[in-house]
């Protein structure tokens, strides 16, 4: 999985407004807008698989005359691929306007009123990260009959007998579990030499798997492997038996969500309170984001539960329920919270509850109902 991080600035100009739509793989991911005379900074993050993807920025200038409106992409990073480090030829342009690199980043400027300007970049396929595995080994056995073996995911990659020793190094995929196994096996014929195998200095992904002795290893056979004073492990067994040890690598999680937040939206814009003429039927949208400890950023998450209700804060200090909200999951990744109730003008609160895994978050949005004129 790879994180796409985008940071941008919208400058609306002296009249009208400047709108931005970001599409990921041809699907609209977010919409944003800056109104006349304002500047808005925001960000967009999405976690995707390592296949090839595309990201499109569509800027709409809604004004009667040119107003000096523009957008600057200040950061666009996809894993190890920096979109802003590419030349202008990298971007596919399908409408009119100007595009250029400035000190702050990539500047996109519509060149006529009520015009759109769209640029698309291809996010290349990401190479799976490789996990290095290395160790030192030796065997002292009856040649051709008693063997020291190294096995990964059920496949034997090392099998040696007699008097031999060496060091092994290879890589496997980083994002999948892998089980590493060492074994000494023997038949019932004569034994020779020290009749054992030894392994040490086992390093997997930069971690010493013998740093805490045999902790974390599963041991088996008629004679269990033994940790030697020099830090190596010795494997011995009886005739027609084996002695073995194995341990499984588990890839780190793509995400570690430590907290979640709910953001209420109206027409795609974050709001902290909302005014309506009268409380009958209206809706507010909400998005749920989680703080990912892996990337250190807020990212969209899929909640297991989203529910909402309209409340009144009474004089006793208690939030009294007025009505339940109808919650609809939108394909664009937000939730529509529809209110249907009969209540007089006043101050109310929309309580939204979201659960992601074992984390539950509650946010309240102030609703001011005015007299319907």
C-alpha angles and dihedrals in degrees: 000000000000130000122227111204120191127178121183146170125218118202110191098194128215099313141018121009141280118228129195129198120186117201123196114197089346093305118114107246103177142355124209137173141193118203131219113306095003137111121209130195120194143143141229125206131180133171114218138174119262095264123110114282139173133224123199129194114202116188121192121195108204107188139110093236137015108284107178093265120161144148130227124200102211097180134017112165125164108185104294093345116097110201091194091057090065125094122255088259088068091070121079110218119198103171137037129279136082131288126186143148116256131174092275096048138270112354120206117191127182110220101204138035117270091013133134129220120195131186127180130197128193116229106213124229110272119232111237110252115252124231114214118218123189138162143155120243144178138181132199109184148117102300115246094007113056117047145194110213138192116201131182122188090346095307120115109227098165129037120163139161139175116037108335139134138173150138125267130207130173141135134236132185114294099214101056134070116259129189118212117199134182123191142173114208131180141180129227097262125097121312125223141183115009092326096222147091127229133198132184146157092045107183119182118179090341093308121117104230091197096049089106096035113244094340109134094022126112111223129201148156134083089292116034120227114264129216110233124215091252091060097256124119121235122208121199133159146173127262115301089005138099141218116212146171130191140177133184126226113218116199116238113260117267088228137020107192110200100168140008135210136195120219119195116215138192118192087349094305125115113248133188096193137011134209124209130178094233136352105253114102126351139130139219126192126225136193126200120217132180131208106239113210090198095061098021092231143099112262134177112269133189109240123214090217137019121176135159141186138183116244141184121216104224130202092263091064095253127126105233118202116240101176143335118255123233108236120207124185110225120212089233091067103262133102124238113218109202120196124202115174146122112237136140125251115287143095119311138167131226106216113203122188123192130181126198113179106310095340121097124186130188125199128179123208117201113235120196113198112198131195110280105241 
